[in-house]
Amino acid sequence: MSKHNVSRRQFLNYTLTGVGGFMAAGMLMPMVRFAIDPVLSADKGGDYIATKQKVSELTTEPTRVDFSFKQVDGWYESEETNTAWVYKTDDGNIVALSPICKHLGCTVAWNTDKSNPNQFFCPCHYGRYTKDGMNVKGTPPVSPLDVYGTKEKDGILYLGQLKPHGEA
């Protein structure tokens, strides 16, 4: 027998402390995982999304291009559809503009205002943008349309992250 005897009170104290520690760890681990998991997950924000648009079919006239991608929100995965206005410049560069007006978030369309041809027009508050996405002074939009990053792969147009007009 050992020289050091453990009293009944010490035994219960050790046992309850151990069981309480396991219970606390069992409750805290999911919370810690929930807080740390987004930091450890891979960022997919830099990926380009394939569209059905062939680059060879693009002209200097803006064309509406719809594209879809999978969006994951927690455990819910959904298919999202977005739109871009895409055209080629005279020097062959591809420009992809967001259709979302910078005034109140309405959708702009190309060449729909008969009194102002060859401009993007927002029907909500009569906002106008030039072909390159710059806002027309004296109209409600306070900044230019956002621009998508573009890439060509195997003759297909790929669209990247949306950026403010000056950063693209």
N, C-alpha and C positions, 0 to 999 in steps of 0.2 A: 504494500500500500504506500501511497505517496505521502511525503511529509506535509505537502500543501493540501489541505482539505478545502473544498469548495462548499460553501454553505448553500442551503436551499435558496435563499434570497439572491445570492450571487448567480447561481445557476439560472434562475428565472430571469434575472436582469440580462445576462448574456444571451439567453434564448430569445427574449423579446426584442432586444436590440438587433440581433441577427435577422429575425423575421421582419422587423420593421424596415431594416435596410434593404432587404430583398423586395419588399412591397414598394418602397420609395423608388428603387431603381426600375421596377416594372412600370411605374407610372411616369417617371421622368424620361426614360429612353424613347418612347414614341414622340414626346414633345421635342426632345433634342433632335431626333431624326427629322421631324417636320421642319424645324428651324434651319438645319444644316443642309438638307437635301437639295434645295434650289441652288445653293452655292456650289455643290459638288457636281451637279448635272452639267452635261455638255451643252454649250450655247449653240443653237442652230440658227441664230439670227443672221449670219453671214451667207447663208445658202441662197442660191439662185433658183427660181421656179421656172420650169419650162412652160411655154405657151404653145398654142397650136399654130402660131403665126410663123410663116416662112419669111426669112429676112429678104429673100429675092423678090417677094411680092410687095414689099414696102415701097412707098413713093414719097414725094414731098408733101402730099396731102395727108393730114392726120387721120389715122384709122383707129377705130375703137377695137381694143384687144381685150377679151375676157380671159381670165386665167383662174384656176382653182388650186387650192392647197389644203393640206390637213393641218388643223389647229388643235393643239392639245391644251386643255384647261384643267389642270389637276388630273383627274382620272377620266375626264370626258373628252373624247376625240370627235371633232366635227369637220365637215368639208366646207370650206369658205370659198366664196367666189368674189373676185375683185376685178376691176376694170382699169385700163390705162389707155391714154391717147398716144399713139406711137406714129412717128414719121421719120424720114431720113432728111438730113440737111443737104444743102447743095454740095458740100464736100464729102458726103457719104456717111457722116456720123449718125447714129441712131439716137433719137430723143424719145423718152417715154415719160409722159406727164400724168400726174394724178388727176382724176376728174372731180376732186372734192374742192369746192370753192373755199377760199380762206376767209370769207366773211362770216357765213353762218353754217357752212358745211353742206350746202346743197350740191347737186351734181351739175357740172358744166357740160355743154355739148359744143361740138365744132360747127360753125357756120349756120347756126339756126336763127340768128337775128338778121332779118332782111335789111334793116337800116345800117348795120355794121357788118358787112361781109368779111369773111376770112379772119374771124376772131372766135375765141371761145366765149360762150355766153352763158351766164347763170340766170335762169328765169325767176328766181326767188326775189331778188332785189335789183335786177338789171345790172349785174356785175359783168365786166368784160375783161378778157385777157388777150394779149397778142398771141401769135402762133407759137412763139418761144416760151409762153407761159407767164410772161411778165404782166402784172396788173396794169390796166389803163388808168391813168391819173384822172381823178374826178368821179370815179365809180366806187361803189362800196368796198371792194376787196382792198385790204391794207397791205397785202404781200403777195408775191408771185406763187403760182402753183408749185407743189412739191414735185420732185423728179425721182423716178426709179433708176437704179443702176441697171445697165444693160450689158448683155454678153451674148455672143453668137457661138453656137456649138452645133456642128453638123447641119448648118443651114437653118436652124431653128432659133427663134428669139427666146432668151432667158431674161427674166426680170429679177432684180435684186431688191435690196432694202430701199425704202422711201426716205429721201433726204430733202431738207430745205433747198430751194432753188440755187442759192449761192454756194452750197457745199458739194454739189454734184460734180 
